[in-house]
Amino acid sequence: MKRREFLAMAGGLALAGCGGAGGDGQSGGQTGGGTPPAALPVIVIGAGIAGLATARQLADAGKKVVVLEARNRLGGRIHTSSKWVDAPLDLGATWIHGDGAANPLTGLAQKAAARTTTTSFARDTAYDADGHILISAEQATMTRLRTEIRAAVTAYQESTSDAPLRDAIYRGVDYANKVPFEQRLTDHLINTTYEHEYSGPATELSALNFDSDSRFTGDERLFLDGYGVLTSYLAKGLDVRLEQVVSAINYSNETVTVTTGQGTIQGTAVLVTVPLGVLQSGAIQFSPALPADKLNAINGLGMGTLNKCYLRFPVAFWDTSADWINYVPAAANRGEWAEWLSLARVTGKPVLLGFNAADYGRSLEKLSDSEIVARAMQTLRAIYGNAIPAPVDWQITRWMSDPFARGAYSFNKLGAPAGARTTLAAPLSRRVYFAGEATDAKYFQSVHGAYLSGLRAANEVLNQKTT
Ligand SMILES: Cc1cc2nc3c(=O)[nH]c(=O)nc-3n(C[C@H](O)[C@H](O)[C@H](O)COP(=O)(O)OP(=O)(O)OC[C@H]3O[C@@H](n4cnc5c(N)ncnc54)[C@H](O)[C@@H]3O)c2cc1C
């Protein structure tokens, strides 16, 4: 995700086979034998940034904490790939959005001694479907339409009835009476400004509430060694148990019992930080069942798609002073391969990253890697000609098909109940707590929102004096 518009506008059983991540190897939380509650750990489910922030805070406050993570790695939707040894790549989150001092990740990155740099939306080039660079009159049309679209959204948000974002914009800008070029640009802006940003299809995003989040000011900062430096830093010394797929949480007694593929573990409380898409799938069974308002919140919010396709070339054949390459597709290819990030300037590597979100991003997941690369190359050849080299390698994400993510991040869907995120975040019975990006009403969708939600949930546990 990007922030273009904002910036423009301003144990029990031994739990055998556990992989540790700096854990002390203790077997905290054994079931059976009448272990007194005070000796039991707080159980955190998920070792993404929210789970690790929560676990860190609790451990620093002197609590015994066990983190159960389904994957064989830390980080969740922060995933730094080391497949290309000279070029670590982020397959999930890329940027600290708004790197000012108010953003808690700014200080965290400094503590972790992360090597970072910034990209800029001002360094961009825009191409039309046939590959010509938009001339100044065409760019002026794009600027005018951007203003018209924003005004249409603002005007619509004065009303009380909701509508799909695309309908509200189409009506507000009188889309039906625009010439075809303006219609294509309008669709391009809806796709890149809203769908790539919020991950949901513009036909499902709530026109009233899709952008109810807040932003930090500052630049867009990325990690030269990958975002994973933050999750590794937070996880130091914690008891993180990998390959523990949680399937059930029983909170009907004074203690909680969590079931994984490896056994059960008991705790004084459980913090659930799995993604919204995992909660929606019903992969974790709660006993007692989750209350109706919680279920309505879970099912009312949307889980969107944003996928990445990194292509590595033998040489950079594009303008390496640009960070962003925008492509306005033909009407029939709306929402396809419209936005590219060049890593050439910031890393010196001949790598392009194509983003695809919402419906198209989702449909791509059904294709093989070579089919996806072929489609990406069609666009690049339209821009740069047929003589450009073929990529030497690629890395492609499928976040919606990932059973431990089930999407890229949450979005405010048309029809979501009021206060859904606050309801989602609310603890149950002083024993079950919720964190994760989707639970943060102010900064949902983001790493900083997930991080802050983890701190909030840790404080809830500490204030409830559960042990
Ligand atoms: C392609 C992409 C690009 C993004 N770009 C940005 C960006 O540039 N900047 C930004 O701020 N945000 C970005 N985001 C969003 C950001 O990555 C997320 O908001 C954030 O990482 C979510 O953290 P979390 O801890 O809430 O969830 P997660 O990181 O998903 O952590 C949840 C953990 O729970 C685990 N889990 C799931 N099911 C189970 C189970 N049954 N048992 C045990 N464990 C389970 C998962 O494996 C995972 O490790 C992006 C996301 C994607 C996908």
The ligand as an ORCA input file, in Angstrom:
! r2SCAN-3c Opt
* xyz 0 1
  C       1.390     -6.731     -0.119
  C       1.233     -5.925      1.141
  C       1.795     -4.661      1.214
  C       1.642     -3.895      2.369
  N       2.291     -2.693      2.442
  C       2.289     -2.006      3.602
  C       3.144     -0.878      3.764
  O       3.895     -0.536      2.863
  N       3.088     -0.225      4.954
  C       2.249     -0.597      5.957
  O       2.233      0.080      7.010
  N       1.472     -1.707      5.854
  C       1.499     -2.426      4.706
  N       0.784     -3.582      4.597
  C      -0.072     -3.999      5.715
  C       0.753     -4.611      6.862
  O       1.608     -5.587      6.333
  C      -0.196     -5.249      7.873
  O      -1.175     -4.320      8.284
  C       0.535     -5.716      9.147
  O       1.757     -6.335      8.845
  C      -0.399     -6.656      9.894
  O       0.232     -7.110     11.072
  P      -0.601     -8.060     12.064
  O       0.312     -8.420     13.164
  O      -1.890     -7.420     12.369
  O      -0.975     -9.336     11.184
  P      -0.019    -10.460     10.578
  O       1.290     -9.882     10.219
  O      -0.781    -11.132      9.514
  O       0.234    -11.440     11.800
  C      -0.709    -12.416     12.160
  C       0.040    -13.720     12.394
  O      -0.914    -14.734     12.751
  C      -0.474    -15.944     12.157
  N      -1.587    -16.879     12.083
  C      -2.616    -16.882     11.223
  N      -3.449    -17.902     11.478
  C      -2.948    -18.579     12.534
  C      -3.343    -19.731     13.269
  N      -4.443    -20.419     12.972
  N      -2.536    -20.148     14.298
  C      -1.404    -19.468     14.645
  N      -0.982    -18.374     13.963
  C      -1.746    -17.920     12.930
  C       0.042    -15.513     10.811
  O       0.880    -16.483     10.213
  C       0.746    -14.217     11.146
  O       2.128    -14.429     11.421
  C       0.911     -4.392      3.469
  C       0.355     -5.674      3.399
  C       0.522     -6.433      2.257
  C      -0.036     -7.837      2.215
*
